[in-house]
């Protein structure tokens, strides 16, 4: 099932089942636990991020060619950082370039996002996918200057400005996407393909990530995991490519769909 989260014309938030013809019907029950398609037509006024996460865990340097383009060795263990939940942005809504804490080096990063469906602790690689409610597209927007120069050695400041975690357009349940490490993934910026690769290049597979992140740690239902980005990011290009006001950036993942966001400046 492809599950969407949306507002109707009076602002009521509901969940829907997205069909191949583009229509949406209402979903009954918890979208993380055996949602049921009612078959009743949904009145979608605005598409929202498919989940309100309880935590956002992110993995850096998780594609071999991305580590190579950054001149860094493949890590021995997954590189973990976090975003605040206030960074979430909806499909179609803008990525806002920071101007109060100004950044002129804002980058795109297409990512497969894993949504945990039930509390998970000390998962094994063998049972890890059993905790997954579904998958969606994510864009790990990154202010590279704050990330690498002004963040005190931590990634979080450069990764967690408002709107820096777009997700969508839907949550695809595991029965429709059985192998998360065999998916085409790409970023398009203003009609130019910037990243075009496969999740098979992950250094740490989705089951390995869940087992690692849940080690001695409870991943609550509703936790989302940004699983890393492939090569082709803006900072590694010659010359570098930074997001600019008026840009449009899209993330597309096989079997999920396309997440598109315009780019604007923060009003100060």
C-alpha positions in Angstrom: 0.0 0.0 0.0 1.1 3.6 -0.7 0.0 5.6 2.3 -0.4 9.4 2.1 -1.0 12.0 4.8 -3.1 15.0 3.8 -5.3 17.9 4.8 -8.9 18.1 3.5 -10.4 21.4 2.5 -11.4 22.3 6.1 -7.9 21.5 7.5 -8.7 18.0 8.9 -5.7 15.7 8.7 -6.3 12.1 7.5 -4.4 9.2 5.9 -5.1 7.8 2.5 -4.3 5.0 0.1 -2.7 6.3 -3.1 -3.8 4.3 -6.2 -2.0 3.9 -9.5 -4.5 6.2 -11.3 -3.6 9.0 -8.9 -6.8 8.8 -6.9 -6.8 8.5 -3.1 -9.1 6.7 -0.8 -9.4 7.0 3.0 -7.3 4.7 5.3 -8.7 3.5 8.6 -6.6 2.6 11.6 -3.0 3.4 12.6 -0.9 3.9 9.4 2.0 2.2 11.1 0.1 -0.9 12.0 -2.0 -2.8 9.4 -3.8 0.2 7.8 -7.0 -0.6 6.0 -8.1 0.9 2.8 -11.8 1.8 3.2 -12.4 2.4 -0.5 -14.1 5.8 0.3 -12.9 8.7 -1.8 -10.6 11.2 -0.1 -10.8 14.9 -0.6 -7.2 15.9 -0.7 -6.5 19.6 -0.5 -2.8 19.5 0.6 -0.3 16.7 0.7 1.7 16.4 3.9 4.9 14.6 4.9 3.6 11.0 5.2 4.6 10.8 8.9 5.1 13.0 11.9 8.3 11.4 13.2 9.1 11.0 16.9 12.8 11.0 16.2 14.9 11.6 13.0 18.1 9.6 12.9 20.5 10.2 9.9 23.4 8.3 8.6 26.4 9.9 6.9 28.9 8.4 4.5 26.8 5.4 3.7 27.4 5.0 0.0 30.9 3.9 -1.2 31.1 6.3 -4.1 29.9 9.2 -2.0 32.7 8.5 0.5 35.1 8.4 -2.4 34.0 11.7 -3.9 34.5 13.3 -0.5 38.0 11.8 -0.2 37.1 9.9 2.9 37.5 6.2 3.7 34.5 4.0 4.3 33.6 4.1 8.0 34.0 1.1 10.2 30.6 1.8 11.9 27.6 3.8 10.7 28.1 7.6 11.2 25.1 8.9 13.1 23.7 12.4 13.4 20.2 13.7 14.1 17.7 16.3 12.9 15.0 17.9 15.0 11.4 17.1 14.1 10.9 20.8 13.3 13.0 20.2 10.2 10.3 18.1 8.5 8.9 19.6 5.3 5.9 18.6 3.1 6.0 17.6 -0.5 5.6 20.8 -2.6 6.4 23.2 0.2 9.7 25.2 0.0 13.1 24.4 1.2 14.0 27.7 3.0 17.6 28.9 2.7 18.7 30.2 6.1 19.4 34.0 6.3 19.4 34.8 10.1 22.1 32.2 10.6 23.1 32.6 7.0 24.3 29.8 4.8 25.3 30.2 1.1 26.3 26.6 0.8 23.1 24.7 1.0 23.2 21.3 -0.6 20.7 18.5 -1.7 21.0 14.8 -0.7 18.5 12.2 -2.0 17.9 9.5 0.6 15.8 6.4 1.2 14.0 7.0 4.5 13.0 4.0 6.7 10.0 4.4 9.0 10.0 2.2 12.1 6.5 0.8 12.8 6.9 -0.7 16.3 9.2 -0.2 19.2 12.5 -1.8 18.4 15.5 -2.7 20.6 18.5 -4.9 20.0 17.1 -6.0 16.6 19.2 -8.5 14.6 20.0 -8.2 10.9 17.8 -11.2 10.4 14.6 -9.7 12.0 15.3 -6.0 11.4 13.0 -5.5 8.5 10.1 -6.9 10.5 10.1 -3.6 12.5 9.7 -1.5 9.3 6.3 0.2 8.6 7.4 1.5 5.3 9.7 3.6 3.2 9.6 7.1 1.7 11.8 9.6 -0.1 13.8 12.1 1.8 16.1 15.0 1.1 18.8 15.6 3.7 19.2 19.3 3.0 22.6 20.4 4.4 24.2 23.7 5.1 27.8 22.7 4.3 29.4 25.8 5.9 27.6 25.2 9.2 28.2 21.5 8.9 32.0 21.6 8.3 33.2 24.9 9.6 31.0 26.6 12.1 29.2 23.6 13.8 31.8 22.9 16.5 32.7 19.6 15.0 29.1 18.3 15.0 26.8 17.9 11.9 23.5 18.8 13.6 23.6 22.6 13.2 24.1 22.4 9.5 21.5 19.7 9.1 18.5 20.8 11.1 17.4 24.2 10.0 13.7 24.5 9.4 12.6 22.7 6.2 15.8 20.7 6.0 14.0 17.3 6.1 11.5 17.1 3.2 9.8 13.7 3.1 7.2 12.1 0.8 5.2 11.8 -1.3 3.9 8.6 0.3 4.9 5.8 2.7 5.2 2.5 0.8 4.6 -0.6 2.9 7.2 -3.4 2.9 4.9 -5.9 1.1 5.3 -3.6 -2.0 9.0 -2.9 -1.5 10.6 -6.1 -0.3 14.3 -5.2 -1.0 15.2 -1.7 0.1 18.8 -2.3 -1.0 18.0 -2.7 -4.7 16.3 0.6 -5.7 17.2 3.2 -8.2 17.6 6.6 -6.5 18.2 10.1 -8.0 18.1 13.8 -7.5 17.0 16.3 -10.2 17.8 20.0 -9.9 16.0 22.3 -12.3 15.6 19.5 -14.8 19.2 18.4 -14.6 19.9 15.0 -13.0 22.6 15.4 -10.3 22.5 12.1 -8.5 21.5 8.8 -10.3 22.6 5.6 -8.5 21.3 2.6 -6.6 20.7 1.8 -2.9 22.8 -1.4 -3.5 25.9 0.9 -3.0 25.1 1.4 0.7 28.0 0.5 2.9 25.6 -0.5 5.7 22.4 -2.1 4.4 19.0 -1.2 5.9 19.0 -4.3 8.1 22.5 -3.5 9.4 21.5 0.1 10.1 18.4 -1.0 12.1 20.4 -3.5 14.1 23.1 -0.9 14.8 20.8 1.9 15.7 18.6 -0.3 18.0 21.6 -1.7 19.8 21.1 -1.0 23.5 18.7 1.7 22.3 14.9 1.8 21.8 13.8 3.0 18.4 10.2 4.1 19.1 7.4 3.5 16.6 7.5 6.5 14.4 11.2 6.9 14.3 12.5 7.7 10.8 16.0 6.8 9.5 17.6 8.8 6.7 19.9 6.1 5.3 22.6 8.2 3.5 23.1 9.7 0.0 24.9 8.5 -3.1 27.6 10.5 -5.0 26.8 13.6 -7.0 26.1 16.0 -4.2 26.7 19.7 -4.8 29.8 20.3 -2.6 31.8 17.6 -4.5 31.2 19.1 -8.0 33.6 21.4 -9.8 32.6 24.1 -9.4 30.3 23.4 -6.4 26.6 23.6 -6.9 24.6 25.2 -4.1 20.8 25.6 -3.9 19.6 29.0 -5.0 16.2 30.9 -4.6 14.0 29.8 -7.5 15.4 26.3 -7.8 13.3 23.2 -7.8 14.8 20.0 -6.4 13.3 16.5 -6.8 14.1 13.2 -5.2 12.9 10.0 -7.0 13.1 6.5 -5.6 12.1 3.4 -7.5 8.8 2.0 -6.2 8.0 5.1 -4.1 7.6 8.1 -6.3 8.9 11.7 -6.6 9.4 14.3 -3.8 9.6 17.8 -5.2 10.3 21.1 -3.4 10.9 24.6 -4.5 13.7 26.7 -3.0 13.2 30.1 -1.4 15.1 32.5 0.9 14.2 32.9 4.6 12.4 36.2 5.2 14.2 38.3 7.8 
